[in-house]
Amino acid sequence: MTDKKRINIRKNKPVKGSTLSRLNKVFIMQLIFISIATVGGVIGAAKVVEDVLIKEALIGEAEFYWEHKEKYEEFPLPKTMNLTGYLVYDNDYSMVPKVLSEVTEQYQRVDLNEKRPIVYITEKDNKKLFLIFEEAQVSKLALYFGITPLIIVLLIIYLPAFLSYLFSKRAYSPVLKLVDRLEKANISRSGLEDLKFDDIKQMGHVDVNTLIDSFDAFSHRITGMINRERNFSRYASHELRTPLTVLRGSMDLLVKQDLPDKSMRLVKRMQPMIEEMQALIEALLMLSRDEIIEISEDPMLVNDILKSTVEDTIRLFEPRQIMMLWQPKNLVQAYLPEQLFTIVISNLVRNACIYSRDPATLLVKIEGADVIIEDQGKGMSQEQLDHIMEPFYRVDEHGSEKGFGLGLSIVDMICQQCGWMIKFESKIGTGTKATLTLDNAEILATNNECEKYHDE
């Protein structure tokens, strides 16, 4: 988890994908659905008011007028703030607004006085009654009987929903504290036994308390395994270094002896192997102890280390015909653990030499932060590429090449510890390309400038 996510968790801020984030999404979705349902209900109610209630009121008003018109010839037309009536005799529209002559339906809207009132028409004895209900009044009714209740209803619904959200968040807070406590734990230093959850358990959440008790039991088992692993690392460090020290001293004595040329060549071939084995053991012990990797205090020139390591590794395969094709496109420096970098490169070069036929050519390139080692060997299928990082896996188990299948597993472990990226591309019968991407590499020069530096 990144530092930014850790800070957000400690501040109870929702992190994408977390339970708190999902809780916020559920709350927001509830508000949206409630709002849509309420607004839809108000719109539907306004439609009912307009199409049903107002229409029924106009029909009743028309019946009332015709009933009284039969009794009293001088009965006046409706004339109120909301309703206006017009009476047309024998299709004579000269005394009424012209737009009424264009009305074709019994109940519809018309454009009148820059408004759109509702018009209802009834006819009796060659007389037409036009009842006009003002649009402005409909809007006011919609406001009074629609929007106002909507606001009240939304407030009534939102308040319990917000209270439910607060209670849910409060119930989830022990989980947040538990995650924060685990994030702060330094397993490689103090161990899991130093973790204390008493303050969280006092909150009285049964589920969280059960989780804490289960984790306590599990952490004690993990701590025991870590201690056993550290003890083994200390013992192995002593037992493995002792025979190598003896071998190294013996080789130094043999070099000083007057040996035949053939014997001297054998001794000189064995010396770098002992040095490499000692460096490999140191690297494995350091990684198994989960210690902090020591990075160089000063930036190191990647080109020099890479070239010398490749040359030294190829020299181990003498008298085979293996040549390095050196093509640095950039001059690069980086802060890195030289010993681990050397182990990674030597393992990659050794594999390239083992699975290449003489005369073999290894292409070694530097492109920005990428270190590329490419051979023209047997190559691998995609299925084989998917397993090459597994411990004890060998591409050709029954081949003549010797090994235990641990080289690339060590490379993968070192790359993970150092934050490097390792990628392999291969094709059967063509060869394999390994690309190592360094972290925080700085480009000092390119192309011609790089070549000039190496010539000097």
Residue, then its C-alpha position, 0 to 999 in steps of 0.5 A: m500500500t502506498d504512503k498516500k493511501r496509508i495517510n488517507i486511512r489514518k485520517n479516515k479518508p475513503v481510499k478507492g476500493s476500501t469498505l469506507s469508500r463503498l459505504n460512501k458510494v451506497f449512501i450517495m446512491q441512496l440519495i440519488f435514487i431517493s431524489i429521482a423517486t421523489v422528483g418523479g413522484v412530484i412530476g407525476a402528481a403535477k401531471v395528475v393535477e393538470d390532466v385530471l383535477i383541473k380538467e374535472a374542475l373545468i368540467g364541473e364549472a361548465e356544467f354549473y354555468w349551463e345549468h344556471k344559464e337555462k334558468y337565468e338568461e343573464f347569468p354572467l360568465p365566470k370571471t375570476m383571477n384564475l378563470t375566464g369564460y367566453l361565450v360564442y354565438d353561432n360561430d361568431y368569434s368577433m367578440v372573443p380572442k382570435v386564438l379561440s377560433e383555432v382551437t380544435e380539441q375540447y381540452q388543450r393549451v393555447d398561446l394567449n397574452e404571452k402565456r399558455p393557459i388551458v382551454y376547455i370547450t363545451e357546446k350547447d344550442n349553437k353556443k360554445l363556452f370557452l373556459i380559460f385557466e391561466e398557466a401562471q396559476v398552474s405553475k403556482l399550484a405546482l410550486y405550492f403543492g409540488i416543490t414545497p412538499l418535495i423539499i420537506v419530504l427530501l429533508i425528512i428522508y435525507l436526515p435519517a439516511f445521513l444519521s444511518y451513514l454516520f452510525s455505519k461509519r462509526a461502527y466501521s471506525p474500529v476496522l480503520k484503526l485496526v488497519d492503521r495499526l497493522e500498517k504501522a507494524n514493522i515485522s522485520r524489526s520489532g516483530l508482531e508481538d509488539l502490536k497492541f489492540d487493547d484500546i480497539k477491543q475496548m470499543g465493544h465490537v464483537d466481530v472486531n474483537t474476534l478478528i483481533d483475537s484470531f490475528d493475535a494467535f496467528s501473529h504469535r505463530i508468525t513471530g516464532m517462524i521468523n525467529r527460527e528463520r533468523n536463527f537458521s540464517r545466523y547458523a548458515s552464515h557461519e557454516l557456509r563461510t567457513p569452508l569457503t574461507v578454507l578454499r579461498g586460502s588454499m587457492d591463494l597458496l596454489v597461485k604462489q606455487d610453481l605449477p604447470d600452465k595447465s594447472m595454473r589455468l584451472v586454479k585461475r578458473m576456480q578462483p573467481m568461482i569461489e569469489e562468486m559463490q561467497a558473494l552469492i551466499e552473502a546475498l542470499l543470507m542478507l535477503s533471507r534476513d530481510e535486512i535493509i539493502e545498503i545502497s552506495e552513498d555515491p552514484m555508481l557508473v552502471n556502464d563500468i560495472l556492467k561491462s566488467t561483470v559481463e567480461d568476468t563471467i564470460r571468462l569463466f567459460e574459457p576456452r569456449q568461443i564467446m564474444m561480447l558485443w558492447q553497445p551502450k547508447n547511454l552513459v548511466q549512473a545510479y545509486l545501487p547495491e553493487q554486489l546484488f547488481t553484479i549477482v543479477i548480471s552474472n546470472l543473466v550472462r551465465n544463462a546466456c552462455i550456457y544455452s548458446r552454441d559456439p561461436a556465441t555472441l552476447l549483445v549487451k546494451i544500455e538504453g536509458a534505465d534499461v540494461i539489455i542482455e541478448d543471446q542467440g541461443k536455444g530460446m524458450s516457449q511462452e510456457q517455459l517463460d511463465h515458469i523460469m522464475e520458479p525455484f528449481y525449475r530448469v528449461d531442459e531438465h535432461g540436458s547436458e547443462k548443469g545447475f539447480g534452477l535457482g539462478l533466476s529465482i535469486v534474480d527475481m528476489i533481488c529485483q523485488q528487494c531493490g525495486w528493479m523490473i526484469k522482463f524476458e522475451s524469447k523465441i525458440g531457435t532464435g534466442t532470449k532477450a533479458t531487460l533489466t530496468l533500474d530504479n532512479a537511473e540518471i542518464l549522463a550522456t548519449n550515443n557519441e558522447c558515451e562512445k568517447y567516454h569509453d574510448e578514453 
